């Protein structure tokens, strides 16, 4: 079972700030359906990176790394899907 200590709490807070940075872009893209300024390669690389970080977090049993990258993967994967759906 995972234990949460002060270092993990700090990691969770830091992860929230960086992870939820994708939310405004995702909301704007969802509303406007305008993806012309978004880079598919960039979001694809970030999506792959967050998936790898999630695997790493599971291997080292780090709550902060796991939770942050579950959310970050969901956001970046959603953006990749939106880019593919709405690109011209």
C-alpha positions, 0 to 999 in steps of 0.5 A: 500500500502507498504511504503519503508523506510530506515529500509526496504532498509537495510532489502532489502540489507541484504536479497539480500546478504543472498537470492542470496547465493543460486544462485551459488549452483543452477547454479552449480547443473543445469550445472553439474547435480551432486547432490550427495553432496546436502542434500534433507532434508536440502533444504526441511527444508529451502524451507519450512522455506522460505515459512513460512517466506513469509507468515509472510512477507505478514502478517506484510506487510514487503517488505524486508521479502516478496521479499527476501523469494519469491526469496529464495523460488524459489531458494530452491524449484528449488534445491529440484526439481533438487535433486529429478530429478538427484539423483541416 
